[in-house]
Amino acid sequence: MKVSMSAVEDFSLGGEHWKPGKGGGDRALCVHFLALGVIGLVMVYSASSTMAWKNYGDSTYFLKKQLLWTGLGIGLFLFLSQFDYRQLRKKLIPITCVVLTLLISVLFIGRTVGGATRWLRLGPINFQPSELAKLFVVVYLAHYISKKGDSLSDFFKGLWPCLLMLCFLCFLIFKEPDLGTTLMIVMIAGVLLFIGGASLRHLGWLSLLMLIVVTYALIRYPYMLQRVKTFINPLAEPQSKSFQINQSYIALGSGGIFGTGLGEGRQRLFFLPQSHTDFIFSVVGEAFGWLGAFFVVFLFMSLLWKGARMIRDVRDPFAQMLAMGMTLLIVLPALMNMGVVTGLLPTKGLSLPFISYGGSSLLMNWGAAGMLYRISKEVPVRSSHRKAYLFFQKDG
């Protein structure tokens, strides 16, 4: 018997020996995503059944749609979990053209709902291109940062070309108008650029520019300014302009520690607006109490921790940035949504990933999850944990 040295080459990391090659992937990630998906289906039905019966004569109307999008999302997850994400770098130019074309099309032929034009009608479904744009931004930045390397600290040689693309894309989304998604993209981009080596001073000037844009938005769109006023003083007009956030407080407070029980809460019965979309976390807190709400928070924070470990262990710079971006794409909107529901942030209209009702966002969340799981397969395996990487060959 002899050992094939090519099969057992390893390297040292932090005093520990690691084996090269693909692992089996982090199965715990799948458990997290499935848990969030199941919670989402249960809560969408609980929050929307009464409204669905009143408006459509079918208490499962929204649940059926959510199940359809969940099925499509899981299909996308399975595809991307086997897809070689490196191929995205070769197809980045056509992907860029598709995303920009969709965003520009929204401004001319998009469907308007509630004063915002954010949807495209694709046959029997409505699709929100800005959700696809968030995925694109992560892929684009991961490619750009890993390509530029140390030159990213130079504003004109490294940072400026990237900012031109981001500014144009954010401009298209802001025009819909969608300030929440615009801010989300800017924050994710800021984190990735900082980790990639961009100067903190340059990013500080960009933050100042974003503050100017936000100020303009508050002046240009009075309803956005009203949201800030409501955030500052939520008790000013509890029966009108601050009605939603106050009903959210009531829902969270009435749940107590253990909750009122699934389907027993009162706030979902036409008291809490958007109870199955942006404010579904309030319904979770009412039904399952603070323990249920903390469990949802735990799932997202655990995903953040797992994503951070993956970034530490993966060797490919492109995969590192991609993993970081996909993790932020899931966790950051969740934290912001829960911040809005609990009154820690002004209302932004962001959904709770995997849990809120919505097709485009749910599909893109499962897509981000699939890419994250695929990258987890690239994490080298500790030699102390796996012996399967030792292969023996018979002499002769």
C-alpha positions, 0 to 999 in steps of 0.5 A: 500500500502507498499513499497518493501524495497528490490526493492528500496535499494539505495546508496549514491554517491557524495551526490546523491542517486542512484538506483541499477540495469540495466539502459536502456543504453546510447542511445546517444552512439548509435547516435554517432556510427550511425553518424560515420558509416553513415559518413564513408559510404558516405566518402568511396563512395566519396573517392573511386568511381572514382578509383573503376570505373577505376579498377573494372568498378563499382563505388560502388565496395568499397561501397558495401563491406563497406556496407557488413562489416557495416551490419556484424558490426551492427549485432555484435553490437546488439549481444554484446549489449545484451551479459553479458560481465562477461562471457568473464572472464570464457572463457578467456583461450580458447579466448587466445588460438584462438587469439594466434593461429591466430596471429601465423598462419599469420606468416606462411600462411598469405597473404602479401600485400605491404610488410606486412603479416597481413591478413588471407584468410577465404573463400571469405574474408580477416581477420586481426587477429591483429584487434581481438588482440586489443579487446582481450588485453582490455578484458585480461587486464580488467580481470587481473587488476580487479583480481590483485587489489593492488598487481599490484604495485608489479612488480614480483607478479603483473605486470610481469605475465601480461607483459609476455603475452603482450610482446609475443602478441606484438612480433607476431604483430610486426613480420608482421610487424605492428608497428602501431598496436603494439604501439597502444596496448602498449599505451592502456595497459599502460593507463589501467595498470596505472589506475589499480595501476601499479607503474609509475616507472615500466611503465617508464622502460617499456616505455624505453624498447618500445623506444628501440624496436622502434629504432630497427624497424627504423633500421630494416625497412628503410621505417619506418625511411623514414616516420620519415624523412618525418615527420621532413621535409615534404617539402624535396621531395614533388613529391616523398617520401613526396607526400602523406602528402603534398597532404593531406595538399592540401586537408585540405587547399583547403576545407577552412571553408565550404568545396568544397562540396561532390564529388567536391574535386580534391584530391580524383581523384588519387592525394591523395594515400589511400584516402578511407583508412588511409587518408580519414580524408583529404577527409572529410576536403576537402569536408566539410571544417574545420567545417566538420572536427571539427564535426568528431573530436567532435564526437570522443571527445564526445565519450571519455567524455562519456566513462570517465563518464561511468568509473566513474559511473560503480561499477564493477571494471572489467566493469570499465577497460573494458569500459576504454579500449573499449573507448581508442580502438575507440578514440585513433586510431582516434586521431592518424589517424587525427594526421598523416593526419594533419602532427602532427605525422609520418605516421603509417598506422592506419585507422580512426575508423568507417570511413575508408574503411576496413573490419576487423577494422570496424567489431572490432570497432562495436564490441567495440561499442557494449560492451561499450553500454552494459556496459552503461546499468550497470550505476546506475540511479539517483533517481532524474531522474527515479522514476520507481524503486519505486515499490508498493505492495498492503497490503494483 
